[in-house]
């Protein structure tokens, strides 16, 4: 899935700071073809966008998985061209899921470096409420797998209560799906050798995760589309400009039955 990219606005220094890497690293990745060329603005200054930031996050995740630079280059070459920041984030989520939980004790300075931005006292409090970090004297125990997601949620215009309620829904339903899939898998491989089961599990893990992400993404998109269709914003015209077009789904289904 691709979307219309936003206008690149970050300088190379700003991109490096947001990604938690050095300017030299950004330039190196560019020369190796790991990053697309920036948009050239006035005074021949390169500007970078969300896609560059998301690609840097994916590269970092691949490195944490122990992949060499050559392996990362091969991986990125296999990706479809023109992927949006959203698409790259999905790839990163799948890659991150291969690794065991990564919880590290970090200083405030290191936490902000990993987050790619300065964190206010309120930001730290919200990350703690989301169980992304746990204060420990002068340091923090940070769940690195959740840190980048938590930082992005800081800018989402939703209340803390709504975010925590969403997290609860996702955790409960994902755990239920995992338990059901594990049961099906266990019944299927109960008669196989342990080595074969382990090999099959490692092979199926990323495929199942990609399938779950894709199914959830499509379902959420459909639900949001129906929500926007049935509940237009106050003052906005009804669907297609026709008054009363945004009727309840059940009413439409009854009429067509």
Buried (B, 14 or more C-beta within 10 A) or exposed (E): EEEEEEEBEBBBEEBBBBBBBEEEBBBBBBEEEBBBEBBEEEEEEBBBBBBBBBBBBBBBBBEBEEBEBEEBBEBBEEEEEEBBBBBBBBBBBBBBBEEEEEBBEBEEEBBBBBBBBEBEEEBBBBBBBBEBBBEEEEBBEBBBBBBBBBBEBBEEEEEEEEBBEEBEEEEEEEEEBEEEBEEEBEEEBEEEEEEEBEEBEEEBEEEBBBEBBEEBBEEEEEEEEEEEBEEEEEEEEEBEEEEEEBEEEEEEEEEEE
